[in-house]
Every structure is written in structure tokens, then in C-alpha cells.
Amino acid sequence: MARIGLDHVRHAYGPAKGRQDYALKGLDLAFDDGGAFALLGPSGCGKTTLLNIISGLLAPSEGRVLFDGEDVTALAPEARNIAQVFQFPVVYDTMTVRQNLAFPLRNRGIPRARVGPRVDRILDMLGLTDLADRRAASLTADLKQKISLGRGMVREDVAAILFDEPLTVIDPHLKWQLRAQLKTLHREFGHTMVYVTHDQTEALTFADTVVVMTEGEVVQAGTPQELFERPAHTFVGHFIGSPGMNVLPAEIEEGTALVGGEPIALPGRVSAPRGAAMSIGVRPEFVALGDHGLPFKVLRVDDLGRERIVHGTLAGHPLAAVVPEDTRLPAHPRVAFSPTSLNVYADDWRIEVGP
Ligand code: ATP
């Protein structure tokens, strides 16, 4: 296992005249040894490009890739000792499930006596024991992808395991089960794992640290709780959560935010940078809907069973609130926010609120 570092990494697929020509615009990141990481972001934000730079399938236009401090930028994928699991199954159809799992070990000359127990362990963890002697060709795409996951996990000596949207072909009802199995495997084997996905549920359930990307840049790397409670950028607020964070344009006057002239108390004093567009962010889960606070105009209510999402406007700005199913909506509803649930943004970046 290894600590993976990215030092000023940039990448352009073609000639680059300006910043917009880079698929990765400049990354400085560290994936700690033994950690479970997710790279999360919308299609085209550069996740696969970054993964391929780590594995060595792609050489970055600029910058260095470091494994345990050693510069591996010029090393071929084979020399980096990385296991990679792709979106679609990579298995040998003519081999049995067991032979497929043993292949990465046999290929590296691991003694037969060590291969057997390790393969049995992986078969067991992935629930494939009963199929061990079946030919891969006869299996469904789901099961073939399970074999691919197993092949990625079978070697003990890899520097890291990289997963590129590995659950895409998996049936939705099996996905939660495989995510849980991957997490268990990570806990048990302690490999450094980097998992690429555009699905926030996958990222937040798998990873201890989620790296959120947009347009070739990292906007925040943090725990699921940090991303939820303290989004560093309004993009993270929108992208994580369902519905995402409410962002309301505001004027800031020391300890108060004015939204359309309505005062909202902040948790402390804020010195707004000169000329910056200011806004406040509040998660729908932290909006109290009732008889107190500022006037709220209800536009639509979505009933999700255990809870309801109430969509409306505050001073003309869209605002969503998540409320328990049995909440009574007053004739003239009002909304209130606990100051500690508020985040303040200057030009979309979160700024600290003073005491
Ligand atoms: P997805 O989830 O759709 O795979 P992604 O976040 O993994 O997206 P990348 O595939 O890394 O994003 O793509 C980042 C940018 O680089 C995109 O604008 C994409 O069009 C561009 N790109 C990716 N591969 C190539 C390539 N081989 N040649 C030219 N441009 C490319």
C-alpha cells in the first residue's frame, strides 16, 4: 500500500492555449495510505483522467505523481503495482470463477499454497463460493463484474486499488449489497482505495474522504459530514444532498444577513470581502417551517413517505424545506434557521464567520 500524492498536476488532451483547454486545471492532493477515497463529480469533470494519471495509463502534461514520496510520473502502469477495476467486466470467459480470481496471483508467481486460501477468502466475501467452478462465460454481467471486483482485490501487495464507476452494470437492488461488501473488504484488507463515481450515495457510503470535482478542479476534499454541514463551495452544497443546499443572495451587515431586506441572524460577525457577491447557504433539513420567522410562500409539496419536501420562496428566492411527514402547514407559514446551520459565501466560496 502507498500514500499517493499529486503535485501540481495539470492535463490537456490537445494543445493548450489557456486554462479552459485543460481537462485537469491544477491539482495538489494526497491520498493517505490505507484510506478509502471517492472522486465525485458530474460527467466530464475529469475523474477518469485523474484516475488514469494515478495508474499510469496517462502521463500528465504537467506535474508529478508520487507514491510514498517517490516520483513515479514516468513509470508504466505495470511498474506502479496498481490494481484497477473498470466500468465493465474484465474477465476471461473460458476460465472458471476461481481461475479468474487466481490469475493475478499466479501471474506474479505467488506460490500455489498461498493462492488457494486467498482466493477462497475473496470468493466468500463476494458470495461467489457456490459458483467457484463455473465458467465465467455462463454468468450474468452482474456476476462477471463481481469477479472483476474480486480480481482487483485479490492481490495483497498492491500500492492501491482504483475503481472507475465499478457498479454501473450492477442491478440497482444489488448495488447496496456490493457497496457494503467493498467497505468490509476495505476495512479487512486496509488497501488504499480510490473510487470514481458521479453518484453521491455511492461516494458517501464508500469513502472516508470524498474529493468533489467540477470542471477539472477539486472544490473540496472532506468527510461526508463536512461536505454536508460545511460545503466549501456552493457547487458542493448543490451537488451533495437531495434536494441540495438552498443558496440565497444576501447583503451582509456584520452579524446579520439581509435576504430581500429580511434579516437573518448569523452565528457571528462576517467581514464581507469588498465587491464580492455574497450569499448564505442552508440545507433544507435545517429549515424550520412553522409559525415563527420570515414569511414563506409555498409553491409545491413533494410527499416522500416519511418526510415531505416543501418548495417555496423567501423574499422571492427559491427555498426548500424538508419536514417530517406529519408536519402541519400553517395558513401563513414562516421559516426560521438556527444560526449555526448557516454558511456564508463570498463569490461562491465559503468564508469563516467570526465570534
Ligand atoms: P465521465 O463520468 O463522463 O467519465 P469524467 O469526470 O471521468 O466523466 P473525463 O472522462 O476525465 O471526465 O473527461 C474530462 C474532460 O476531458 C472532458 O471534457 C472530456 O471530454 C475530455 N476528454 C476525456 N478523454 C479525452 C480524450 N481521450 N481526448 C480528448 N478529450 C478527452
Boltz pocket constraint, residues with backbone or C-beta under 6 A from the ligand:
constraints:
  - pocket:
      binder: B
      contacts: [[A, 13], [A, 14], [A, 23], [A, 41], [A, 42], [A, 43], [A, 44], [A, 45], [A, 46], [A, 47], [A, 48], [A, 49], [A, 50], [A, 198]]
      max_distance: 6.0
